[in-house]
Amino acid sequence: MSFIFKSPLDIELRLDGEDSRETVEQKGIKGRKEKLPLYKDGETVKGQVTIRTRDNKRVEHTGIKIQLLGTIETNNDGLVTDNFLSMAHELASPGELRHPETFPFEFRNVEKQYESYRGINVRLRYYLKVTVSRKSADVIREKELWVYQYQDPQSADSESVVPTSSVKMDVGIEDCLHIEFEYSKNKYSLKDVIVGRIYFLLVRLKIKHMELSLIRRESCGAPPNQLNESETVVKFEIMDGAPVRGETIPIRLFLGGFDLTPTYRDVNKKFSTRTFLSLVLIDEDARRYFKQSEIILYREKNE
């Protein structure tokens, strides 16, 4: 025989201005899409918690509190959760609940130093957690927030420096193939456009077609147990048929239509995400020739 615990309380957590606040649509753990309220670094988080008893029964408790938590969940060797933000307010001292009660809360000017992220083996999340402590089972209600971090082009990933105004990527096989892919820069906002050209300097292979891809690489944990996962965000064919020497193909790739994330480097010493531009050529014998080059992505304030 099994027993299903039914909570004696209903907890409603409402944020101030929630109906008019901008939201971000994200895919949940079970694949369902959910809309999460958007916050920025330094913004106050406030609202109300309403607690109702079920069936008008009296419920004793040993205290009610609300927490604002920031956690990084990694799954490279079992699920590990690390808190980088933890704030709490006591809403009520020990007592009993008989009728619906509403408790206001406010976390002022909260530093949110990282951007929210849902990856393959990593989740960085901010959430509110209401706990009604009881001698038996605690009653808990959570509400997730989504946080954006904005940067300007000068500060975006300042460790990565490419001094030239344009970037060149060569694909070459001695005496058989030499292709040069030139694009305008290596730092892009998430709504930017990659503009470039592909030059065929030497073509002695029978090239069947060519693809351009954006690949996101997620690194989780530290060596030797570091877990690296790559996923192709977008892939499209830019040429079908054999090119000739001297031919040029213009490239315009609009980033705004894709599910991209900013470049993260060693976030809280837990994970990194990087984005690569990948050029792939396939010949008539299905052999693949490719070259990858990293691009730095950042979120501008007007995005």
VEXZA-706430 format. One line per 4 residues: number of its first residue (from 0); for each residue z, y, x of N, C-alpha, C, O. Coordinates in steps of 0.1 Angstrom, whole numbers. Atoms other than C-alpha are relative to their C-alpha. Layout:
REM VEXZA-706430
NUM = Z,Y,X,Z,Y,X,Z,Y,X,Z,Y,X ~ ...
***
This chain:
REM VEXZA-706430
0 = 0,-12,8,0,0,0,0,12,9,7,13,19 ~ 1,-12,-8,-9,34,14,4,12,-9,2,12,-21 ~ -5,-12,7,6,68,4,-8,12,6,-9,14,18 ~ 7,-12,-4,-14,101,5,10,12,-2,14,14,-13
4 = -9,-11,1,7,131,13,-7,12,-6,-17,16,-2 ~ 6,-11,7,0,159,-11,9,12,3,21,12,0 ~ -8,-11,-4,11,193,1,7,7,-13,0,8,-23 ~ -7,-7,11,37,210,-22,-3,15,-1,1,21,-10
8 = 3,-14,0,23,244,-13,-15,2,2,-22,-6,7 ~ 14,-5,-2,-10,263,-15,1,13,8,7,22,4 ~ -1,-12,-8,-15,288,13,-14,6,0,-24,0,4 ~ 13,-8,0,-42,315,10,2,11,11,11,18,12
12 = 0,-9,-11,-50,335,41,-12,10,-1,-24,5,0 ~ 11,-10,2,-70,367,35,1,11,11,12,16,15 ~ 1,-11,-10,-82,393,61,-3,13,-7,-11,13,-17 ~ 3,-13,5,-83,430,54,-15,2,1,-21,1,12
16 = 15,-3,-1,-119,440,45,-9,-12,2,-20,-11,7 ~ 8,13,-3,-130,403,46,-13,0,-7,-23,-5,-2 ~ 12,1,8,-156,407,19,-11,9,6,-23,6,4 ~ 10,-9,-6,-174,435,37,-2,-2,15,-11,5,21
20 = 1,2,-15,-169,423,73,-12,-8,3,-16,-18,-4 ~ 11,8,-5,-199,410,92,4,-14,3,15,-16,8 ~ -3,14,-3,-200,372,95,-10,-6,9,-21,-1,11 ~ 8,8,-9,-215,347,119,-1,-14,-5,9,-20,-8
24 = 2,13,5,-230,315,107,0,-10,11,-8,-9,21 ~ -1,10,-10,-220,285,127,0,-14,-6,4,-16,-17 ~ 0,14,5,-225,247,124,14,-6,3,18,-5,15 ~ -13,6,-2,-192,229,119,-1,-13,6,-12,-18,10
28 = -1,13,-7,-180,196,134,-9,-10,-8,-15,-19,-1 ~ 7,10,8,-196,176,105,-14,5,-3,-21,-1,-12 ~ 13,-5,3,-228,196,106,-2,10,-11,-13,15,-12 ~ 0,-9,11,-220,218,77,0,15,6,8,17,15
32 = 0,-14,-5,-228,255,82,12,8,-7,14,6,-19 ~ -11,-8,5,-199,279,78,-1,15,5,-6,17,16 ~ 0,-14,-3,-196,317,78,14,5,5,23,3,-2 ~ -13,-4,-6,-169,331,101,0,15,2,-10,21,6
36 = -1,-15,-2,-156,367,102,-1,4,14,5,-2,23 ~ 3,-4,-14,-168,386,133,10,11,4,12,20,-3 ~ -9,-10,-6,-143,405,155,-5,3,15,-13,-5,20 ~ 4,-3,-14,-147,422,189,13,2,8,24,3,2
40 = -12,-2,-9,-124,427,219,7,13,-3,1,23,-5 ~ -8,-11,2,-95,450,213,2,4,-15,10,13,-18 ~ -1,-3,14,-99,450,175,13,-6,-6,17,-18,-3 ~ -12,5,7,-68,446,153,-4,-10,-10,-14,-10,-17
44 = 2,10,9,-65,415,132,12,1,-10,23,-2,-6 ~ -11,-1,9,-45,420,100,-5,-5,-14,-17,-7,-17 ~ 3,5,13,-43,407,64,12,-4,-7,23,1,-5 ~ -11,4,8,-21,389,40,0,-16,-2,-10,-22,-2
48 = -2,14,3,-7,354,35,7,-2,-13,18,4,-15 ~ -6,2,13,0,343,-1,3,-15,-1,-6,-24,2 ~ -5,14,1,20,311,-6,5,-3,-14,13,4,-20 ~ -3,4,14,22,294,-40,6,-15,0,1,-23,7
52 = -5,14,2,43,263,-50,-9,-7,-10,-14,-1,-19 ~ 8,8,10,25,235,-68,10,-4,-11,21,-8,-9 ~ -7,5,12,37,226,-103,14,8,-2,23,2,-8 ~ -12,-9,1,63,255,-101,13,-7,5,24,-4,0
56 = -12,6,-6,86,233,-80,6,8,11,-1,16,18 ~ -7,-8,-11,112,248,-57,-2,-8,13,-1,-20,14 ~ 3,6,-13,103,242,-20,9,7,10,8,19,12 ~ -8,-5,-11,128,246,8,-8,0,13,-16,-8,15
60 = 7,-1,-13,116,257,42,10,5,11,21,11,8 ~ -8,-4,-11,131,264,77,-6,12,7,-2,15,18 ~ 6,-11,-6,109,294,84,-15,0,-2,-21,-10,-3 ~ 15,-1,2,73,307,79,-5,10,11,1,21,13
64 = 5,-8,-11,53,321,108,-16,0,0,-22,-10,-6 ~ 14,0,-2,17,331,116,-3,3,14,4,11,21 ~ 4,-2,-14,0,328,150,-14,4,1,-22,0,-8 ~ 14,-3,-4,-32,342,165,-2,-7,13,5,-4,23
68 = 2,9,-12,-44,316,190,-14,1,5,-24,2,-3 ~ 13,2,-6,-73,314,214,1,-12,9,10,-13,18 ~ -1,12,-7,-80,280,228,-14,-4,5,-24,-1,0 ~ 12,7,-5,-106,261,249,2,-15,-1,12,-20,5
72 = -1,15,2,-111,225,238,-12,-6,9,-23,-3,6 ~ 10,7,-8,-129,204,264,1,-15,-2,11,-21,-5 ~ 0,14,3,-140,168,260,-8,-7,11,-17,-15,8 ~ 6,7,-11,-150,156,295,7,-13,4,1,-22,10
76 = -7,12,-3,-123,130,299,11,-1,-11,23,-1,-7 ~ -10,-1,11,-106,129,265,1,15,-4,-1,24,4 ~ -1,-14,5,-100,160,243,12,6,6,24,1,5 ~ -11,-8,-6,-79,186,261,-1,14,-5,-12,20,-6
80 = 0,-14,6,-68,219,245,9,8,9,20,5,12 ~ -8,-10,-8,-57,249,266,0,13,-8,-10,18,-12 ~ -1,-13,6,-44,281,251,-1,11,10,5,10,21 ~ 1,-12,-9,-54,314,267,5,12,-8,7,23,-2
84 = -5,-11,8,-41,336,238,10,-7,-10,7,-16,-16 ~ -10,5,10,-9,330,218,9,12,-4,17,17,4 ~ -8,-11,6,7,357,195,6,-6,-13,0,-14,-19 ~ -6,5,12,31,351,167,9,10,-7,15,19,0
88 = -9,-9,8,49,369,139,8,-9,-10,2,-18,-16 ~ -8,7,10,78,355,118,-3,7,-14,-1,19,-15 ~ 2,-6,13,69,360,81,12,-1,-9,14,8,-18 ~ -12,2,9,101,347,65,10,-9,8,6,-18,15
92 = -10,8,-6,134,333,77,3,-12,-9,-2,-12,-21 ~ -2,12,9,147,299,63,5,4,-14,13,13,-16 ~ -3,-2,14,150,298,26,-7,-9,-9,-10,-20,-6 ~ 7,9,10,132,285,-5,-11,9,-7,-9,21,-9
96 = 11,-6,8,100,293,-24,1,-5,-14,1,-17,-17 ~ 1,3,14,100,294,-62,-12,5,-7,-18,-1,-15 ~ 11,-7,6,73,318,-71,-10,5,11,-6,4,23 ~ 10,-5,-11,41,331,-53,5,12,7,11,21,2
100 = -4,-11,-8,49,353,-24,-11,4,10,-18,-5,15 ~ 11,-5,-9,26,375,-3,7,7,12,16,15,11 ~ -6,-6,-13,34,384,34,-11,7,7,-21,0,11 ~ 10,-6,-8,14,410,52,2,-3,15,13,-6,19
104 = -2,2,-14,7,405,89,-10,9,8,-20,14,2 ~ 9,-8,-8,-9,425,117,2,-3,15,13,-3,20 ~ 0,1,-14,-18,418,153,-9,11,6,-21,12,4 ~ 7,-12,-3,-27,451,168,-7,0,14,-2,-6,24
108 = 8,-2,-12,-54,458,194,-1,-12,9,3,-11,21 ~ -1,13,-7,-58,422,204,-11,-1,11,-23,1,8 ~ 9,3,-11,-74,415,238,-7,-13,-2,0,-24,-2 ~ 7,12,2,-101,389,232,-10,-1,12,-21,3,10
112 = 7,-2,-13,-113,384,267,-13,-9,1,-21,-7,10 ~ 12,9,-1,-139,356,260,-7,0,-13,-2,3,-24 ~ 8,1,12,-167,351,235,2,-14,-6,3,-24,2 ~ -1,13,7,-164,323,209,-12,-8,4,-23,-3,7
116 = 11,9,-4,-185,292,218,2,-13,-6,13,-19,-6 ~ 0,14,4,-194,259,203,-11,-7,7,-23,-4,5 ~ 10,7,-7,-212,236,227,0,-15,-2,5,-20,-12 ~ 1,15,1,-217,199,234,13,-6,2,18,-14,-5
120 = -13,5,-4,-184,192,251,11,10,0,22,7,5 ~ -9,-12,-1,-167,226,248,1,8,-13,-10,10,-19 ~ -2,-10,11,-153,248,220,10,10,5,21,7,9 ~ -9,-11,-2,-138,282,226,2,6,-13,-8,12,-19
124 = -2,-5,14,-122,293,194,12,9,-1,22,8,6 ~ -11,-8,3,-99,320,180,3,-3,-15,-6,-5,-23 ~ -3,3,14,-80,312,148,15,4,-3,23,5,6 ~ -14,-3,5,-50,322,127,6,-13,-5,-1,-21,-12
128 = -6,12,4,-25,295,120,14,4,-7,23,9,-1 ~ -13,-3,8,2,298,92,7,-14,0,2,-24,-4 ~ -8,12,0,30,273,95,13,2,-9,21,11,-6 ~ -12,0,8,56,267,68,8,-12,5,5,-24,2
132 = -8,11,-6,83,247,86,9,-6,-10,16,1,-18 ~ -9,7,10,101,220,66,7,-11,7,2,-16,18 ~ -7,11,-6,126,193,74,-8,-13,0,-7,-21,9 ~ 9,11,1,100,168,63,-13,4,8,-12,8,19
136 = 13,-4,-6,63,176,70,-3,15,-1,-1,20,-12 ~ 4,-14,0,52,211,80,-13,2,-8,-21,-8,-9 ~ 13,-3,7,25,227,58,-7,11,9,-1,21,12 ~ 8,-8,-10,-2,243,80,-13,4,-7,-20,-4,-13
140 = 13,-5,5,-32,265,71,-6,8,12,0,16,18 ~ 7,-7,-11,-58,277,97,-12,7,-6,-18,4,-16 ~ 12,-8,3,-86,303,95,-6,4,13,0,11,21 ~ 6,-3,-12,-111,306,123,-7,14,0,-13,18,-10
144 = 7,-13,-2,-125,340,136,-11,-3,10,-10,-12,18 ~ 10,1,-10,-156,345,156,0,13,8,1,24,3 ~ -1,-12,-9,-156,369,186,-12,1,9,-17,-8,15 ~ 11,-4,-9,-185,386,204,6,9,11,15,17,9
148 = -2,-8,-12,-183,401,239,-12,7,3,-23,1,5 ~ 12,-9,-2,-207,430,245,0,4,15,11,7,21 ~ 2,-5,-14,-221,440,279,-11,9,1,-20,9,-8 ~ 12,-8,-2,-245,465,293,-7,-7,12,-1,-16,19
152 = 8,7,-10,-273,454,317,6,0,14,4,-9,21 ~ -5,-1,-14,-256,467,348,12,-9,3,13,-14,14 ~ -12,9,-2,-224,447,343,-2,-15,-3,5,-23,1 ~ 3,13,4,-240,416,329,-2,-9,13,-11,-8,20
156 = 1,10,-11,-233,388,354,-3,6,14,-13,3,20 ~ 3,-8,-12,-230,411,384,0,-8,12,-5,-4,23 ~ 0,9,-12,-226,381,408,-15,-4,3,-18,-7,14 ~ 14,4,-2,-263,373,402,-9,13,3,-10,21,-6
160 = 8,-12,-4,-285,398,420,-14,-3,4,-16,-11,13 ~ 13,1,-4,-322,399,421,-6,14,2,-8,21,-7 ~ 3,-14,-3,-333,431,439,-14,4,-4,-16,16,-6 ~ 14,-4,4,-370,430,429,0,3,-15,8,-2,-23
164 = 1,-3,14,-382,444,396,-7,-11,-8,-5,-11,-20 ~ 6,12,6,-401,412,389,4,-12,7,8,-12,19 ~ -4,13,-6,-395,375,395,-12,-9,0,-19,-9,-9 ~ 11,9,-2,-419,350,408,5,-15,1,15,-17,8
168 = -4,14,-1,-417,312,403,-13,-8,3,-23,-7,-4 ~ 12,7,-5,-441,290,422,1,-15,-4,12,-21,-2 ~ 1,14,2,-452,255,412,-12,-5,10,-23,0,8 ~ 10,3,-10,-471,239,441,1,-14,5,11,-20,7
172 = 2,13,-7,-484,206,456,-10,3,11,-21,8,7 ~ 9,-4,-11,-500,211,490,-14,-5,-2,-16,-17,-4 ~ 15,3,0,-538,212,489,-4,-5,-14,-16,-9,-16 ~ 4,5,13,-537,202,452,2,10,-11,-6,12,-20
176 = -4,-9,12,-520,228,430,9,11,5,18,9,13 ~ -9,-12,-2,-506,263,433,-1,9,-12,-11,16,-14 ~ 0,-9,12,-495,282,402,12,9,3,23,6,7 ~ -10,-10,-1,-475,314,402,3,6,-14,-5,10,-21
180 = -5,-6,13,-454,325,372,8,12,3,19,11,9 ~ -7,-13,-3,-444,361,374,5,6,-14,-2,7,-23 ~ -5,-7,12,-421,377,348,9,12,4,12,13,16 ~ -4,-14,-3,-406,411,345,14,2,7,16,11,15
184 = -13,-2,-4,-369,406,353,8,-13,-1,3,-23,-7 ~ -7,13,1,-341,380,355,12,2,-10,19,-8,-12 ~ -11,-3,9,-316,397,331,-6,4,-14,-14,13,-14 ~ 6,-3,14,-323,398,293,12,0,-10,21,-8,-9
188 = -9,0,12,-303,407,262,-5,-11,-9,-17,-16,-8 ~ 3,11,9,-303,381,235,-12,3,-10,-17,-6,-16 ~ 11,-4,9,-329,401,215,-12,5,8,-21,11,2 ~ 10,-5,-9,-351,408,245,-13,-8,-1,-14,-17,-9
192 = 13,7,-1,-387,397,252,-3,-3,15,-3,6,23 ~ 4,4,-13,-397,378,283,-15,2,1,-23,-4,-7 ~ 15,-3,-2,-431,392,294,-4,-4,14,3,-1,24 ~ 4,4,-13,-450,376,322,-14,-5,0,-21,-5,-10
196 = 13,6,-2,-482,360,335,0,-12,9,9,-13,18 ~ 2,12,-8,-492,327,349,-13,0,7,-24,2,1 ~ 12,0,-9,-517,327,378,-3,-13,5,5,-20,11 ~ 4,12,-6,-537,297,388,-7,3,13,-19,8,13
200 = 5,-3,-13,-543,301,425,-8,-11,6,-17,-9,14 ~ 7,12,-5,-554,265,433,2,-11,-10,13,-14,-13 ~ -1,11,10,-562,238,409,-10,-11,3,-22,-10,1 ~ 8,12,-3,-574,204,421,5,-12,-7,0,-23,-5
204 = -5,11,8,-555,183,397,-6,2,-14,-9,13,-18 ~ 5,-1,14,-567,175,362,12,2,-10,18,-7,-15 ~ -11,-4,8,-541,194,342,-4,-2,-15,-14,3,-19 ~ 3,2,15,-539,183,305,6,11,-8,-2,17,-16
208 = -6,-12,7,-515,209,292,13,4,7,18,-2,16 ~ -11,-6,-6,-486,231,301,10,5,-10,6,10,-21 ~ -11,-4,10,-452,238,284,9,10,7,11,10,19 ~ -10,-9,-4,-427,266,287,13,-3,-8,12,-3,-21
212 = -12,3,7,-391,258,278,12,9,4,12,14,15 ~ -13,-6,-3,-357,275,276,11,-11,-1,12,-18,-11 ~ -10,11,0,-329,251,286,13,5,3,16,13,12 ~ -14,-4,-2,-292,256,282,7,-11,7,7,-22,3
216 = -8,10,-7,-270,238,307,15,4,0,19,14,3 ~ -15,-2,1,-233,234,300,7,-9,10,5,-21,11 ~ -8,8,-9,-209,224,327,15,1,-4,20,12,-7 ~ -14,1,5,-174,213,318,9,-7,9,5,-18,14
220 = -9,6,-9,-145,205,340,-3,4,15,-11,12,17 ~ 2,-2,-14,-143,204,378,-4,-12,7,-1,-23,3 ~ 4,12,-8,-159,181,404,12,-7,5,22,-1,7 ~ 11,9,2,-158,151,408,-2,-4,-14,-10,-12,-17
224 = 1,4,14,-152,148,370,-8,9,-8,-6,9,-21 ~ 8,-10,8,-175,176,360,-10,-7,-8,-17,-16,-4 ~ 10,5,9,-197,169,330,-10,10,-2,-7,22,-6 ~ 11,-9,1,-231,185,329,-9,-5,-11,-13,-16,-11
228 = 9,4,11,-252,185,297,-11,11,-1,-8,23,0 ~ 11,-9,2,-286,201,291,-6,-2,-13,-7,-13,-18 ~ 7,1,12,-303,209,259,-11,10,-1,-10,21,4 ~ 11,-9,1,-337,223,252,1,9,-13,1,4,-24
232 = -2,-9,11,-333,254,230,-14,2,-7,-14,2,-19 ~ 14,-2,6,-371,259,225,-10,-5,10,-8,-4,23 ~ 10,5,-9,-402,243,239,-14,3,-7,-15,-1,-19 ~ 13,-2,7,-438,254,232,-11,-2,11,-9,1,23
236 = 11,2,-8,-472,246,246,-7,13,2,-10,21,-7 ~ 7,-12,-3,-489,275,264,-14,-2,5,-22,8,7 ~ 14,3,-5,-521,258,275,-4,-14,-4,4,-23,-2 ~ 5,13,3,-542,229,263,-14,-1,6,-23,5,2
240 = 13,1,-7,-570,218,286,1,4,15,12,9,19 ~ 0,-2,-15,-579,221,323,-2,15,3,-12,21,-1 ~ 2,-14,-5,-574,256,339,-9,0,12,-12,-11,18 ~ 8,-2,-12,-596,269,366,6,10,9,14,18,5
244 = -6,-10,-10,-588,288,398,-4,14,-4,-15,17,-8 ~ 2,-14,4,-584,325,391,4,3,-14,4,15,-18 ~ -4,-2,14,-574,320,355,14,6,-1,23,2,6 ~ -13,-6,3,-545,340,341,4,-1,-15,-4,1,-24
248 = -5,2,14,-524,333,310,12,10,-2,22,9,5 ~ -11,-9,2,-502,361,296,11,-7,-9,8,-16,-17 ~ -12,6,7,-467,351,283,8,11,-7,11,21,-1 ~ -10,-9,7,-446,369,256,9,-9,-8,5,-15,-17
252 = -9,9,6,-415,350,246,11,9,-6,19,15,1 ~ -10,-8,7,-393,367,219,13,-8,-1,13,-18,-8 ~ -13,8,-1,-357,356,225,8,0,-13,16,-8,-16 ~ -9,-2,12,-343,369,192,-1,-11,-11,8,-11,-19
256 = 1,10,10,-355,340,171,7,-13,4,6,-23,-4 ~ -6,13,-5,-336,313,191,15,1,0,21,11,1 ~ -15,1,0,-300,301,191,5,0,14,8,-11,20 ~ -4,-1,-14,-291,314,225,14,6,1,20,12,-8
260 = -13,-5,-2,-257,322,240,-1,8,14,-9,5,22 ~ -1,-7,-13,-248,346,268,3,-9,12,8,-20,9 ~ -4,8,-12,-244,333,304,15,1,2,20,12,2 ~ -15,1,-3,-208,322,310,2,-6,13,-4,-17,15
264 = -2,6,-13,-196,316,345,15,-3,1,23,6,2 ~ -13,4,-3,-164,296,350,10,6,-9,20,12,-5 ~ -9,-6,10,-147,307,318,14,-6,1,16,-18,-2 ~ -14,5,-2,-109,304,324,1,-13,8,10,-21,6
268 = 0,12,-9,-118,278,351,-3,-13,-8,2,-23,-4 ~ 2,12,8,-129,254,323,-15,-3,-2,-18,-15,-2 ~ 14,3,3,-166,257,316,-10,12,4,-6,23,6 ~ 10,-10,-2,-199,275,323,-12,-4,-8,-14,-16,-12
272 = 13,2,7,-232,279,304,-10,8,7,-8,20,9 ~ 11,-7,-7,-265,289,321,-13,-3,-8,-14,-14,-14 ~ 13,2,7,-300,293,307,-11,0,11,-11,9,20 ~ 11,1,-9,-331,283,326,-14,0,-7,-16,-5,-18
276 = 14,-1,5,-368,291,321,-7,-12,8,-7,-12,20 ~ 6,12,-6,-387,258,328,-15,0,-3,-19,1,-15 ~ 15,1,1,-424,255,334,-4,-14,3,-1,-19,14 ~ 4,14,-2,-439,220,330,-15,-1,-1,-21,4,-11
280 = 14,3,1,-474,209,337,-2,-16,0,5,-23,7 ~ 3,15,2,-487,174,326,-15,-2,3,-23,4,-2 ~ 14,3,-3,-518,159,342,-5,-12,-9,2,-17,-17 ~ 6,10,8,-542,133,327,7,-14,2,5,-22,-7
284 = -7,12,-3,-521,105,342,15,1,-5,23,-8,-2 ~ -13,-2,5,-490,118,324,11,3,10,23,2,8 ~ -10,-4,-10,-474,129,356,4,15,-3,-4,23,-7 ~ -5,-13,4,-452,160,352,4,7,13,10,2,22
288 = -4,-9,-11,-448,189,376,7,12,-6,3,18,-15 ~ -8,-11,6,-421,214,369,8,8,10,10,4,21 ~ -8,-9,-8,-401,243,382,9,8,-10,5,12,-20 ~ -9,-7,8,-370,259,368,6,13,7,7,12,19
292 = -6,-12,-5,-355,294,373,10,5,-10,7,6,-22 ~ -10,-5,9,-323,308,359,-3,14,-4,-7,22,3 ~ 0,-13,5,-323,338,337,14,3,-5,21,-6,-10 ~ -13,-4,4,-291,358,329,-1,6,-14,-9,15,-16
296 = 0,-5,14,-284,364,292,13,8,-3,23,3,1 ~ -12,-8,3,-260,390,278,-2,6,-14,-13,7,-19 ~ 0,-6,14,-251,405,244,2,15,0,12,20,5 ~ 0,-15,1,-259,442,239,8,4,-12,8,-3,-22
300 = -8,-5,11,-237,463,216,-8,2,-13,-2,1,-24 ~ 7,-2,12,-265,470,192,-6,-13,-6,-15,-13,-15 ~ 6,12,5,-273,433,186,10,-6,-10,7,-17,-16
***
